[in-house]
């Protein structure tokens, strides 16, 4: 008999596989639901990804291969746009209370994740990573510039507020950064005492900025001249949210706070002024996160 956590992990991975392979209506499509159940059973034993890929019906493999070819043909369309399209297709909505609701997945998975604790969410996040890596071992390996997708940190961030949840800590790993805007990871700042790291790669530059704890240095000048790129990336992430949801409003507020602060930082000529502005931003985020608990 498998544990609830094993079933949760298997169901999460199998559901995402089903969605990515074109059976987003798994809750109502009997053949798709049967495939999801079959994959759920197989995933409990954690077989090799190649085995799971072969377990998919040939029609699904053919559909995914066609989708991969279409993606490759679209280059140099930024990969991150395709990533958010995948998220939208999967219907994933991360709730600030720690819920994961998927509008297109079986009801039993919704219930399991709604009541899941942090450990369960971490297990499910591993499953989602497994599912996406499976695609990396199949036709996705032929997609130009796309080696793998990993939303592993998304579920770990699901109970956090502001931008960490909004961007789902998504990671894109292109073989060649040229022509791509890459978000490697985003994590919430104050409530969890963790760093927020944004990595953005374009043909002309690669910059990494980390919001860290008080004893670490932050270098806002690296972002000052690339704010439009960051703004577009964040807005693309917010598009995946229902604009009426509290998460979207919170993320929008955080974005506006960050924009205002960066504008001030860009105008600051001396490092003490930069440090003071950042300290105000950090204090603001900390107070908001504490009020949101």
C-alpha positions as CSV (number, residue, x, y, z in Angstrom):
1,X,0.0,0.0,0.0
2,X,1.4,3.3,-1.0
3,X,1.6,6.3,1.3
4,X,-0.5,9.4,0.7
5,X,2.7,11.3,-0.1
6,X,3.7,8.8,-2.8
7,X,0.2,8.9,-4.3
8,X,0.3,12.7,-4.2
9,X,3.7,12.8,-5.9
10,X,2.6,10.2,-8.5
11,X,-0.7,12.0,-9.2
12,X,0.9,15.4,-9.6
13,X,3.5,14.2,-12.0
14,X,1.1,12.1,-14.0
15,X,-1.5,14.9,-14.2
16,X,1.1,17.4,-15.5
17,X,2.3,14.9,-18.0
18,X,-1.3,14.4,-19.2
19,X,-1.8,18.2,-19.5
20,X,1.4,18.7,-21.4
21,X,0.6,15.9,-23.7
22,X,-2.7,17.4,-24.7
23,X,-5.2,15.9,-22.3
24,X,-5.9,19.1,-20.3
25,X,-9.5,17.9,-19.8
26,X,-8.3,14.9,-17.8
27,X,-11.2,15.4,-15.3
28,X,-13.8,14.7,-18.0
29,X,-12.0,12.7,-20.8
30,X,-12.1,9.0,-19.8
31,X,-9.2,7.9,-22.0
32,X,-7.0,10.7,-20.7
33,X,-8.1,9.9,-17.2
34,X,-7.1,6.3,-17.7
35,X,-3.7,7.4,-19.0
36,X,-3.2,9.6,-16.0
37,X,-4.2,6.7,-13.7
38,X,-1.8,4.4,-15.4
39,X,1.1,6.8,-15.2
40,X,0.2,7.5,-11.5
41,X,0.6,3.8,-10.8
42,X,3.9,3.6,-12.6
43,X,5.3,6.7,-10.9
44,X,4.9,5.2,-7.5
45,X,7.9,3.0,-8.2
46,X,9.8,5.9,-9.8
47,X,10.9,4.2,-13.0
48,X,13.4,5.5,-15.4
49,X,12.0,8.6,-17.3
50,X,12.5,6.8,-20.6
51,X,10.2,4.1,-19.4
52,X,7.5,6.6,-18.6
53,X,7.9,8.2,-22.0
54,X,7.4,4.9,-23.7
55,X,4.3,4.3,-21.5
56,X,2.5,7.3,-23.0
57,X,0.1,6.4,-25.8
58,X,1.7,6.8,-29.2
59,X,-0.9,9.4,-30.1
60,X,0.2,11.5,-27.1
61,X,3.9,11.1,-28.0
62,X,3.1,12.1,-31.5
63,X,1.3,15.2,-30.3
64,X,4.1,16.2,-28.0
65,X,6.7,15.7,-30.8
66,X,4.6,17.9,-33.1
67,X,4.4,20.6,-30.4
68,X,8.2,20.4,-29.8
69,X,8.8,20.8,-33.5
70,X,6.5,23.8,-33.6
71,X,8.3,25.3,-30.7
72,X,11.7,24.8,-32.4
73,X,10.4,26.4,-35.6
74,X,9.3,29.5,-33.7
75,X,12.9,30.3,-32.6
76,X,13.9,33.0,-31.7
77,X,10.6,33.4,-29.9
78,X,11.6,33.8,-26.2
79,X,11.4,30.5,-24.4
80,X,9.9,32.1,-21.3
81,X,6.8,32.9,-23.2
82,X,6.4,29.3,-24.0
83,X,7.0,28.4,-20.4
84,X,4.1,30.6,-19.2
85,X,1.9,29.2,-22.0
86,X,2.6,25.8,-20.5
87,X,1.6,27.0,-17.1
88,X,-1.6,28.5,-18.5
89,X,-2.4,25.3,-20.3
90,X,-1.9,23.3,-17.2
91,X,-4.2,25.7,-15.4
92,X,-2.0,26.0,-12.3
93,X,-2.8,28.7,-9.8
94,X,-0.6,29.0,-6.8
95,X,-2.4,30.3,-3.7
96,X,-0.8,32.4,-1.0
97,X,-2.3,30.1,1.6
98,X,-0.2,27.3,0.3
99,X,-2.8,25.8,-2.0
100,X,-2.2,24.5,-5.4
101,X,-5.4,24.5,-7.5
102,X,-5.4,23.2,-11.0
103,X,-8.6,23.9,-12.9
104,X,-8.0,21.1,-15.4
105,X,-6.8,18.3,-13.1
106,X,-8.8,15.6,-11.3
107,X,-10.8,16.8,-8.3
108,X,-9.0,14.3,-6.0
109,X,-5.6,16.0,-6.7
110,X,-7.1,19.4,-6.0
111,X,-8.3,18.2,-2.6
112,X,-5.0,16.5,-1.8
113,X,-3.0,19.5,-2.5
114,X,-5.4,21.9,-0.8
115,X,-4.8,20.1,2.4
116,X,-1.1,19.3,1.8
117,X,1.5,20.4,4.3
118,X,4.9,21.8,3.3
119,X,6.5,18.4,3.1
120,X,3.7,17.2,0.8
121,X,4.2,20.2,-1.4
122,X,7.9,19.5,-1.6
123,X,7.2,15.9,-2.6
124,X,4.8,17.1,-5.3
125,X,7.3,19.6,-6.5
126,X,9.8,16.8,-7.1
127,X,7.2,15.0,-9.0
128,X,6.5,18.0,-11.3
129,X,10.3,18.2,-11.9
130,X,10.3,14.5,-12.8
131,X,7.5,15.0,-15.2
132,X,9.2,17.9,-16.9
133,X,12.5,16.1,-17.0
134,X,10.7,13.2,-18.7
135,X,9.8,15.6,-21.5
136,X,13.5,16.5,-21.6
137,X,14.4,12.9,-22.3
138,X,11.8,12.6,-25.1
139,X,11.1,14.9,-28.0
140,X,11.8,18.1,-25.9
141,X,15.5,17.2,-26.2
142,X,15.2,18.3,-29.9
143,X,13.7,21.7,-29.1
144,X,16.3,24.4,-30.0
145,X,17.3,26.3,-27.0
146,X,15.2,24.3,-24.5
147,X,16.9,21.6,-22.6
148,X,14.5,21.4,-19.6
149,X,11.9,23.2,-17.6
150,X,11.8,23.0,-13.9
151,X,9.1,24.5,-11.7
152,X,10.4,22.5,-8.7
153,X,10.6,25.6,-6.5
154,X,7.1,26.7,-7.4
155,X,5.4,24.5,-4.9
156,X,7.9,25.3,-2.2
157,X,7.1,28.9,-2.8
158,X,3.4,28.4,-3.0
159,X,2.8,29.5,0.6
160,X,4.8,32.7,0.2
161,X,3.6,36.0,-0.9
162,X,4.4,38.6,-3.5
163,X,6.6,38.0,-6.5
164,X,8.0,34.6,-5.4
165,X,4.6,33.0,-5.9
166,X,3.7,35.2,-8.9
167,X,6.6,34.0,-11.0
168,X,6.3,30.4,-9.6
169,X,10.1,30.3,-9.3
170,X,10.2,29.0,-12.8
171,X,13.5,28.1,-14.4
172,X,14.4,27.8,-18.1
173,X,17.7,26.3,-19.1
174,X,18.5,27.2,-22.7
175,X,21.4,25.5,-24.5
176,X,22.3,28.9,-25.9
177,X,21.2,32.1,-24.2
178,X,21.2,34.1,-27.4
179,X,17.8,35.5,-28.1
180,X,16.2,34.3,-24.9
181,X,15.1,36.0,-21.7
182,X,15.9,33.6,-18.9
183,X,14.4,33.6,-15.4
184,X,16.4,31.0,-13.5
185,X,14.7,31.4,-10.1
186,X,12.7,33.8,-8.0
187,X,12.2,33.4,-4.3
188,X,10.4,35.5,-1.8
189,X,12.5,37.8,0.4
190,X,11.4,38.6,3.9
191,X,9.0,36.1,5.3
192,X,11.2,33.1,4.8
193,X,14.6,34.8,5.4
194,X,15.7,33.6,2.0
195,X,17.2,35.4,-0.9
196,X,15.4,36.6,-4.0
197,X,17.5,35.9,-7.1
198,X,16.6,37.1,-10.6
199,X,18.8,36.0,-13.5
200,X,18.0,37.5,-16.8
201,X,20.0,36.7,-20.0
202,X,19.7,38.5,-23.3
203,X,22.1,38.4,-26.3
204,X,24.0,41.5,-25.0
205,X,24.2,40.8,-21.3
206,X,23.8,38.5,-18.4
207,X,23.1,39.9,-15.0
208,X,22.4,38.4,-11.6
209,X,21.0,40.3,-8.7
210,X,20.3,38.8,-5.2
211,X,18.2,40.3,-2.5
212,X,19.9,38.8,0.6
213,X,19.8,39.1,4.3
214,X,21.2,42.2,6.0
215,X,24.8,41.0,6.1
216,X,24.9,40.5,2.3
217,X,25.5,43.1,-0.4
218,X,23.0,44.0,-3.0
219,X,24.0,45.7,-6.3
220,X,21.0,47.4,-7.8
221,X,23.0,49.1,-10.5
222,X,23.0,45.9,-12.5
223,X,19.3,46.2,-13.0
224,X,19.0,49.9,-13.5
225,X,19.6,49.9,-17.3
226,X,17.6,46.7,-17.9
227,X,14.4,47.6,-16.0
228,X,12.2,47.3,-19.2
229,X,13.3,43.7,-19.7
230,X,12.5,42.8,-16.1
231,X,9.2,44.7,-16.3
232,X,8.2,42.7,-19.4
233,X,9.2,39.4,-17.8
234,X,7.2,40.1,-14.6
235,X,4.2,41.2,-16.6
236,X,4.3,38.0,-18.6
237,X,4.3,36.1,-15.4
238,X,1.3,38.1,-14.0
239,X,-0.6,37.3,-17.2
240,X,-0.8,33.7,-16.0
241,X,-2.9,34.8,-13.0
242,X,-6.6,35.6,-12.8
243,X,-6.5,39.4,-12.6
244,X,-9.3,39.2,-10.0
245,X,-7.3,37.0,-7.6
246,X,-5.6,38.3,-4.5
247,X,-2.3,36.8,-5.7
248,X,-2.4,38.9,-8.8
249,X,-3.2,42.1,-6.8
250,X,-0.4,41.3,-4.3
251,X,2.1,40.7,-7.0
252,X,1.1,43.8,-8.9
253,X,1.5,45.8,-5.7
254,X,4.9,44.3,-5.2
255,X,5.9,45.1,-8.8
256,X,4.9,48.7,-8.4
257,X,6.9,49.0,-5.2
258,X,9.9,47.5,-6.9
259,X,9.5,49.8,-9.9
260,X,9.3,52.9,-7.7
261,X,12.3,51.8,-5.7
262,X,14.4,51.0,-8.7
263,X,13.6,54.3,-10.2
264,X,14.9,56.0,-7.1
265,X,18.0,53.7,-7.1
266,X,18.7,54.5,-10.7
267,X,18.7,58.2,-9.9
268,X,20.9,57.8,-6.9
269,X,24.5,58.8,-7.5
270,X,26.1,57.6,-4.2
271,X,26.1,54.2,-2.6
272,X,24.8,55.3,0.8
273,X,21.7,56.7,-1.0
274,X,21.3,53.4,-2.8
275,X,21.6,51.5,0.4
276,X,19.0,53.6,2.2
277,X,16.5,53.1,-0.6
278,X,17.0,49.4,-0.6
279,X,16.7,49.3,3.2
280,X,13.3,51.0,2.9
281,X,12.2,48.6,0.2
282,X,13.3,45.6,2.4
283,X,11.5,46.9,5.4
284,X,8.4,47.5,3.4
285,X,8.4,44.0,2.1
286,X,9.0,42.5,5.5
287,X,6.1,44.4,7.1
288,X,3.8,43.4,4.3
289,X,4.7,39.8,4.6
290,X,4.2,39.8,8.3
291,X,0.8,41.4,8.0
292,X,-0.1,38.8,5.4
293,X,0.6,35.8,7.7
